Amino acid sequence: MWRDAGTPADSFYEIRPECTDVPKTRFKIKAGKTLSVRKWQAAFSPEGHLDLGKTLSRIYRGGIHPLIRGEVWEFLLGCFDPKSTFDEREQMRQRRRVEYARWKEDCRQMFPVVGSGRFITAPVISEDGQPIQDPLVLSQMNPDKGADGNRANGIEPVTDKKVIQWMLTLHQIGLDVVRTDRTLVFYEKQEHLSKLWDILAVYAWIDTDVGYCQGMSDLCSPMIILLEDEADAFWCFERLMRRLRGNFRCTDSSVGVEAQLNNLASITQVIDPKLHQHLETLGGGDYLFAFRMLMVLFRREFSFCDSLYLWEMMWALEYDPELFSVYEESDTDSEKAEGSKGKAKSIRQCGKYERENMKSGANNSEAPLPISVFLVASVLKDKSSKLLTEARGLDDVVKILNDMTGNLDAKKACTGAMKLHKKYLKKAKKP
């Protein structure tokens, strides 16, 4: 039987010609498998109500066509309620754009480089709030004037601790921005780099618990490429951070992602006890070697295009139709948000992974584990024999895992994660 070999999607995310060592992309747009523009539009009623359940299995089977990826992601990440109408969503979009513009203006008032089309890569303020007269900062803030003038950066001493904390992160954001997806032609333009910096600077200001941490630029970058409007890209990133911010929350004694690493250890212990024992013997029982995979959701292990494909498969599998309500209510009343999680929901509108969790009753006690933990477990399981026979120290573990870059198949990884999840739920239930 004739099968569609698919159309490569790389042309949508052009690579700079001098970058020859980027991972090869496996994702292809396949007729009848990939969610197409036509199938997506057919999932809406004339008023705009979306039957998202219709599209979830299609996304898992073949991903999303790049032309509609941005707007589909807005639903998968809980930006909009599928039960809303076209008009209601447009009103919400406009409200959010106004809110983002207000936050951005607040940031600009504190630091005029925000929104200027430029960004900084050197510290502008000391920990006690005194301006730093660094020639690099002065030239970045005032490219026309150069580094002349003692107070050319126009920053006054700052006493507000929250403002100082925020301003201390701005150059770090800049340093990460120039390193993010630098193989893409898209980021050859200064305006795109500054847009990424602006969004991350605004987010760091409004999320005081987390602020900015390394890795966030990798999570935010695709939003800017997929959604033309800066405010829309910001809200998509903000919704993604709702899922992941726990990983970035740090205290004096722990890093947020430790909880996920502990979960990964527990899963591996159940699924592959031999491997777990071997890793413990090598001193890797804390699973810190998997830190990066969980923090930036495999962005470094896959090509840009394949990492987007992996993300949308994960979100389609995890999709919960109550996501939008939970997020909206948590902004106004945290107790109500907790209550809404217990509502009966249509199983047909849930992703396959979410349905498995509902069947097992995982939602009734504690929050279910994210599929990303099972993805990492699946990758470890896949490399189990190699790790057992070749890893004689933690450096070997890291090398074996690094060698996977560009050699992983996103679809196989997701399928493996689903199988492990099912197996884990069965074994975990046994007394």
Salt bridges, closest charged atoms under 4 A:
GLU18 OE2 - ARG16 NE 2.96
ASP51 OD1 - ARG348 NH2 3.00
GLU74 OE2 - ARG93 NH1 2.96
ASP81 OD1 - LYS83 NZ 3.94
GLU99 OE2 - ARG102 NH2 3.95
GLU105 OE2 - ARG108 NH2 2.89
GLU156 OE1 - ARG151 NH2 3.74
ASP176 OD1 - ARG179 NH2 2.65
ASP181 OD1 - ARG299 NH2 2.27
GLU188 OE2 - ARG16 NE 3.40
ASP198 OD2 - LYS104 NZ 3.48
ASP207 OD1 - ARG245 NH2 2.66
ASP218 OD2 - ARG300 NH2 2.43
ASP229 OD2 - ARG97 NE 3.53
GLU230 OE2 - LYS104 NZ 2.98
ASP232 OD2 - ARG93 NH1 3.00
ASP232 OD2 - ARG97 NH2 2.69
GLU238 OE1 - ARG239 NH1 2.85
GLU238 OE2 - ARG242 NE 2.81
ASP272 OD2 - LYS381 NZ 3.86
GLU280 OE2 - HIS276 NE2 3.86
GLU301 OE2 - ARG292 NH2 2.79
GLU312 OE2 - ARG69 NH2 2.75
GLU318 OE1 - ARG243 NH1 3.09
ASP320 OD2 - LYS345 NZ 2.91
GLU328 OE2 - ARG96 NH2 3.18
GLU328 OE2 - ARG239 NH2 2.44
ASP331 OD1 - ARG242 NH2 2.90
GLU338 OE2 - LYS341 NZ 3.32
GLU354 OE2 - LYS345 NZ 3.03
GLU356 OE2 - LYS422 NZ 3.84
GLU390 OE1 - LYS386 NZ 3.29
ASP403 OD2 - LYS399 NZ 2.96
ASP409 OD2 - ARG26 NH1 3.93
